[in-house]
Amino acid sequence: MQNHMPYTNYYKDKKFKISGSAFDSANTDSVQTYIQGVNHTDKALKEFIKKLNKINKPITVVWYGDHLASLYKSSLMDKYPIQLHETDYFVYNNQKSKNVYSNRIVSPYSFPALALDTSNSKVTPFYALITRVADNLPAMTINPATTEANSTNGSNVFVGQNSEIIKYSALSKQQKKLYHDYQLIQYDLVAGNQYSAKWAEQKISDK
């Protein structure tokens, strides 16, 4: 795992000078280490993509960071909880040699569906549902503004393409129905009697 904390001074040279008010001065060395690590990650990623493009079979890659570095002032986390929990990502297919789905705000649970769509793969009914959810509903996440409380009560928020929180009441009738269908299937597969398991996993014929 590249560029994870602790961000101690473990690079010989730091090429980037940093400034700003988003972090405390005591964290300057840590932020410099983090930025240098991002640069190393970018270079490694470039070489990784070059190697993928030389492989003569279709490969789809989902690349993303699970969270930003916790180097920001706590006051900013309170003010910008959604933005500070967003990270860059892309879905790449070496046959198309381009990034697909990189500028759209999505939830990590939708990554498999996006990868299947990128590779033009046939999908199970479950992933057909996830694709519909990803295409027709705003991204969803546990409210990061109150993570400790929501780790137990599972409070869900919808996030728009401008990183704004969207209330459930603002969804259309069709969106609410789709969300309800998704909730029923999710509950049944995870905590229910799995009535929908056979439906969800049925294989799709290539014929």
N, C-alpha and C positions, 0 to 999 in steps of 0.2 A: 504494500500500500504506500503510494508516494505522497509525501507532503502532509503527513499527519502530525499532530502535536506529540510531544512537546517541541516547540520551535526554538531549540537552543542553538547556540552559535556553532553549527557543525559544517558550514561551508567556508572554504578558505577565502574565497573572494565573493563579495556581494557587488554586483554590477549596477544595482538600481538604488537610487536615492529616493527616499520617501518623505512626504510631508502631509499635513492635514490635521483636522481636528476630530476625526472619527475614532481615534484611538488615543489612549493615554501615553504620554512621553515615556513612561516606564516600559512600555511595550514596543518601543521603536526597534530594538534589535530583533525581537520576535517577528515583527511585521516584515522586516527586511529579509529574514530567513525564509518566511512564508513566500514572499514574492519571488525570491531566487528559486525556491522549490517549484513554483508555478512555471517559471521559465524552463527549468530542467524537464518538467512534465510535458510542456509543449514540444520541446525538441524530441523527446522520446516518442511522443504520439505521432509526430511527423514521420519518423522512421518506421513505426508500427504500421501506419497506413501504406507506406511505400511497399512494405513486405506483403501486406494483404493483397495489394493490387497485382502482385506477381504470382499469386496462387490461382491456378486454373480451375477453380470451382467456386460456386457462390457462397459467400460468407457475409453475414450481417452482424454488425457490432452495435451494441448500445453502450455509450460512453457517458458517464456522468459522475459528479461528486455527490456524496450523500448529504453534505452540509458544508457551509462556509466555515472558515476558521473562527474560533471564538476569541477574537482579538479586539472586538469592537467594544465601545463603551456600553455599559448596561443600559444607559438612558436611551441609546439608539435602538436597542433591542425592544424596549418598551414602546418606542415611537414607530419603528418600522419592522414589526415582527414577521410579516410576510416576506418583504424584500430580503431580509437577512437570513431567511431560510430557503431562498431560491438559489439554484446553482446552474451553471452552464451544462448543456448536454447535447448530444446529437445521436442520430441513428444513421449508420453508414453501411452501404452495400457496395462491395468491391466490383460487382458487375456493372453497376450504374456509375461508379466512381464519383459519387457526390453525396453530400449530406442531405438527409431527408429529416424533417421534423427537428429543427434546431432553434427556430425563433418563436415557437408556440409554447405557452405555459401549459404544462401537463403534469399529471400526478405519476409517480413512479410505478403504480400498479398498472398503468396503461402501457408501459414499455414493451412487454411481450407482444401485445396486440399491434403496436406500431411497428415492431420489428417484422412481424408476420406480414403486415401490409406492405412494408418496404420491399420485401423479397417476393411479393406476389404469391404467397403461399396460401393453400387452402386451409381453412380454420375450422375448429370445432364450434358447436353452437355457443359454448361458453365464451370463446374468444370473439365470436361474432357479436355477442352482447357487449363485451368489454370495448370492442371497436365502436359500437354505437354510443356507448357511454362517453368514450373519449372524444368522439366527433360532435356530440350533441349536448353535452353537459359541461359546465365550467369545471376546471380542475378542482379536486377536493383534497382537503388535508385536515388533520387535527389542528385546532386553533393554537398556533405557536405562542400567542400572547399569554396563555395560561397553561403551559405545558404540564406542569406538575399536577394540576387538577384534572386536566383532560387525559392524562395517562390512565386514569381510572374511569372517568365517565364518558370518554370517547366523543367529546363534542366535535362535530364536523362543521367545517366552513367551506363555502364555495369561493374560488378565486378566479377573477376575470383576467383578461389578457393585459390589462394595465395594472395588475397586482392589487386590484381593489377587491375587498370582500363583498360578495354578492349574497343577499339574504335569500333564504328558501322561498319566501313570499314573492320574490321577483322572478322566479322561474315561470315559464309558460306551462299551460296545462299538459302539453305533450312531454315537456321536460320532467315535470313532477311524476308523471306516470312511468317514464323510463327510470327515474331514480328509485321509485317504489319497486319496480321489477328487479332492479339491481340489488336493492336491499333484501328482498325476499330470497333471491338466489344466493347471495352472500351469506345470509343467516343460515339457510338450509344446509349449505355445503360446510360451513365452519362449525356451527353449534346446533343445528337441527338434526332431523332424521335422514338427511341426504336423499330426499325423494328425487331431487333433480340430478343426482350424480350420473346416472346412466345417460340422461339427455346431454349433460354438459360434456361428457367425455367421448361421445360416439364419434367414430372415425368417419372421415369424409373420403369418399371414393374418388380416385383420380379418373375414373371412366366417365 
